[in-house]
Amino acid sequence: MGVYRSVVRPLLFALPPEAAHRLAHGLLGLPLPWERIGRVPDDPRLRVTLCGIELRNPIGLAAGFDKSCRRLDALGRLGFGYVVGGTVTRHPRAGNPKPRVARSPRQASMVNAMGLPNPGADAVARTLATGARTAPRFVSIADQDVPDALATHALLEPHADAIELNASCPNVSWGRDRDNEAHLDRLLRELGARRTKPLLVKLPPFRTRVEREVVTALARIARDAGADGLTCSNTRPVRDPRLATGAGGLSGRALFADTPRIVEEIRRATERALPVNACGGIATAADALACIEAGATTVQVFTAMVYRGPRVVAEIASGLADTLRLRRTEMGALVGPA
Ligand SMILES: Cc1cc2nc3c(=O)[nH]c(=O)nc-3n(C[C@H](O)[C@H](O)[C@H](O)COP(=O)(O)O)c2cc1C
């Protein structure tokens, strides 16, 4: 067992989840040799192109880990192929009442009802303008109304390599209740006319037939309205009495069983026109490989960083590189055409 699992994690888990996350965020602000801590192999076999952006490996940091985008430089130096900051909204948000995150260690999972707390697009644009770019950086954005979303996009796109539109947060009312299809269509068409960088859409997960129809319809709308890629998926809504709101989004291992199937179904529903980033419970090279074989171009991780620590990127990257070596191939040949 590594130092993270034997020493650091027990200390972090002695704190409430949000306090532990603040501490981890603080540590990432220290001038430590993050490249040496991450020790991610720089193997040309792992290189892959996502929406025209060249990545050194297909492992991305999922949105929500660095909501203020203040630690994207250190996270890039840890060895991620790309990092997604945010989600950022036009105006600062305090988020939902606390407690709003709970761990379920036996399932290596979490439930959160953060409600998109963030410092707002003006502050994040200032942070990004001065931060070093150590890996391609994407910024996740979400707003309730179209004019706000357009303003957030205009403020942040100049500082990002791509924008990921969060169309799937279960913890704000507009992420789940509104007429999602018409709203997404209008938003993407308006953004499409203005954007100069790739635009990706993050979709919710699905299990039932009805949910599948709703989400595949959103995926087709994204494709037809000109999105460049999809991230599948966000957290799954669940009830949880430990949270002040009584409900939140499930993340981590408990999600993984569905992730490759969702990737495969979304790729099929969109006739493989768009690259897909798999997200949901990915923690090992075998998980990543299953998603890539289901049609994903990259994978994104969040909860595995909490349970397995920063070396998780190196573990996934090394395992993928070993597989590629054995198969005498490279990532570019393994991922589906977009
Ligand atoms: C505490 C927490 C906060 C999150 N915040 C965001 C967010 O702001 N925007 C977003 O698109 N996803 C957010 N997510 C969802 C993750 O990006 C990811 O889609 C989800 O956790 C599934 O991946 P995982 O199982 O690897 O964690 C959050 C997840 C957690 C656990």
The ligand as an SDF file (V2000), in Angstrom:
LIG
                    3D

 31 33  0  0  0  0  0  0  0  0999 V2000
  -17.7980   16.6130   -4.5170 C   0  0  0  0  0  0  0  0  0  0  0  0
  -18.1090   16.5570   -5.9840 C   0  0  0  0  0  0  0  0  0  0  0  0
  -18.3260   17.7400   -6.6850 C   0  0  0  0  0  0  0  0  0  0  0  0
  -18.6070   17.6890   -8.0590 C   0  0  0  0  0  0  0  0  0  0  0  0
  -18.7900   18.8700   -8.7300 N   0  0  0  0  0  0  0  0  0  0  0  0
  -19.0170   18.8420  -10.0710 C   0  0  0  0  0  0  0  0  0  0  0  0
  -19.1380   20.0370  -10.8130 C   0  0  0  0  0  0  0  0  0  0  0  0
  -19.0070   21.1520  -10.2880 O   0  0  0  0  0  0  0  0  0  0  0  0
  -19.3930   19.9350  -12.1500 N   0  0  0  0  0  0  0  0  0  0  0  0
  -19.5150   18.7350  -12.7980 C   0  0  0  0  0  0  0  0  0  0  0  0
  -19.7300   18.6990  -14.0130 O   0  0  0  0  0  0  0  0  0  0  0  0
  -19.3790   17.5760  -12.1120 N   0  0  0  0  0  0  0  0  0  0  0  0
  -19.1280   17.6060  -10.7830 C   0  0  0  0  0  0  0  0  0  0  0  0
  -18.9750   16.4340  -10.1000 N   0  0  0  0  0  0  0  0  0  0  0  0
  -19.1330   15.1640  -10.8220 C   0  0  0  0  0  0  0  0  0  0  0  0
  -17.7810   14.6050  -11.2980 C   0  0  0  0  0  0  0  0  0  0  0  0
  -17.1700   15.4690  -12.2290 O   0  0  0  0  0  0  0  0  0  0  0  0
  -17.9800   13.2300  -11.9670 C   0  0  0  0  0  0  0  0  0  0  0  0
  -18.8100   13.3950  -13.1050 O   0  0  0  0  0  0  0  0  0  0  0  0
  -18.6410   12.2170  -11.0480 C   0  0  0  0  0  0  0  0  0  0  0  0
  -18.1570   12.3480   -9.7280 O   0  0  0  0  0  0  0  0  0  0  0  0
  -18.4050   10.7840  -11.5250 C   0  0  0  0  0  0  0  0  0  0  0  0
  -17.0370   10.5100  -11.6110 O   0  0  0  0  0  0  0  0  0  0  0  0
  -16.2250    9.7680  -10.4320 P   0  0  0  0  0  0  0  0  0  0  0  0
  -16.9920    8.5080  -10.1010 O   0  0  0  0  0  0  0  0  0  0  0  0
  -14.8680    9.5130  -11.0020 O   0  0  0  0  0  0  0  0  0  0  0  0
  -16.1980   10.6930   -9.2690 O   0  0  0  0  0  0  0  0  0  0  0  0
  -18.6840   16.4440   -8.7330 C   0  0  0  0  0  0  0  0  0  0  0  0
  -18.4560   15.2610   -8.0180 C   0  0  0  0  0  0  0  0  0  0  0  0
  -18.1590   15.3050   -6.6640 C   0  0  0  0  0  0  0  0  0  0  0  0
  -17.9080   14.0100   -5.9370 C   0  0  0  0  0  0  0  0  0  0  0  0
  1  2  1  0
  2  3  1  0
  2 30  2  0
  3  4  2  0
  4  5  1  0
  4 28  1  0
  5  6  2  0
  6  7  1  0
  6 13  1  0
  7  8  2  0
  7  9  1  0
  9 10  1  0
 10 11  2  0
 10 12  1  0
 12 13  2  0
 13 14  1  0
 14 15  1  0
 14 28  1  0
 15 16  1  0
 16 17  1  0
 16 18  1  0
 18 19  1  0
 18 20  1  0
 20 21  1  0
 20 22  1  0
 22 23  1  0
 23 24  1  0
 24 25  2  0
 24 26  1  0
 24 27  1  0
 28 29  2  0
 29 30  1  0
 30 31  1  0
M  END
$$$$
